[in-house]
Amino acid sequence: MRELPKIFGDESEDLATQFLEQEGFMILERNYFARKLGEIDIIAQKEEVLHFIEVKSGKADFDPVYNLTAAKLRKVINSSHYYMKSKKLDMAFSIDALIIRYDEVEFIENVTL
């Protein structure tokens, strides 16, 4: 049996994917894993920009945006560079976050800490 947090995380990523597709993004990959670097929840493209998207969600009183840490962003950035190098891509890209609070979705483009 899968653990409840994993199921909730998968459901949140499904909701995030639906949101992005409705906003005109083309989903390229989900749960991309760069060995020893980290995971990227969603890789999508809109127009000529590649988006590396970290999904954070929560149901409790704690706002999931606070789970977006500098360490996690470093992993996403390093994994993003690895992805682009391994695919031989030379294009504009953005590191983004998609925050899900219950069924509310907030898209934060070009995340910095």
N, C-alpha and C positions, 0 to 999 in steps of 0.2 A: 504494500500500500504506500502511495506517495505521501509525503509529509504535507500537512496543511499549508505551511508557508510557501512551499514549492508550487502547490496548486494555485494559491492566491497570486504568486508571482507570474505564473503562466497566464492566468486570467487577465492580469493587469497588462501584460505584454500583448495579449490578444486585443484588448481594448485600445491600447496605444497604437497598434498596427491599423485598426479600423479607423481611428481618428486621423492618422497620417494619410491613409489612402483617401479619405474624404477631403483632405486638404490638398490633394493633388500630388502627393509623394508616391514614388514607385519604390516598393520595398525590395531591396536587393538581397539582404541576408538578415537572419535572426540568430541571436546567440552565437555570434562569430567568436571563436576562441583562438587567440594568438598564444601559442605555447610559451610559458614562462612570463608572459606580459600581462595577460588578462582577457576579459571578455567584453564584447560590445553587444548590448542588448539588441539594437536594431541599426542596420545600415540602410539608408534610403537615399534616393536622389530626387531632387526637384529642380527642374530646368537644368542648369549646368553646374549645380552645386551638390556635392556629396555630403550627406549628414550622418554623423556618428552620434547615436542617440542613447543616452542612459535613461532607463525607466526606473522611477522610484514611486512606490505606492504605500499606502497605509490606511488602516481603518480606525485606529485608535485616536486618542486626543493628540498624539505626537504628529507634527507636520512632517511628512516624508521628505520634504525639501532639505531637511537637516541631515538626512542620510547621504547627501551629495557632498562628500568630503574631498579635500585636496588630494589625498592618497588615491581615492577612486578615480578622480579626474585624471591624475597622472597615468594611471593604468589605461584609461580610455584613450588618452592622447598617444601613449606609446603603441598601443594596439592599432590605433588609426594609422600611424606612420608605417607600421609593419604591413598593414592591409594594403595601403597605397603602393608601397614598394613591391610587395609580392605580386600585385596585379598590374604593376608597371603603369600606374595612373599618375597623371600630372594635371590636376584640376583643382579648382577652388573647393574647399571643404569647411565644414563647421562642426564644432563639438557642441551638442545640444543636450538638453534634459527634457524629459516629459514626466511631469508630476501628476500622479493620479490620487485624488482624495475622494474616496467613495466612487461615484460615477462622474466626477468633475475632472476635466483634463486641462492642464496648463502646460503649454509648450514654451520653453525658454531657449531661445536661439543664441549661439555664441556664448556659452557659459564660461565665466571666469570667476576665480575666487580671489 
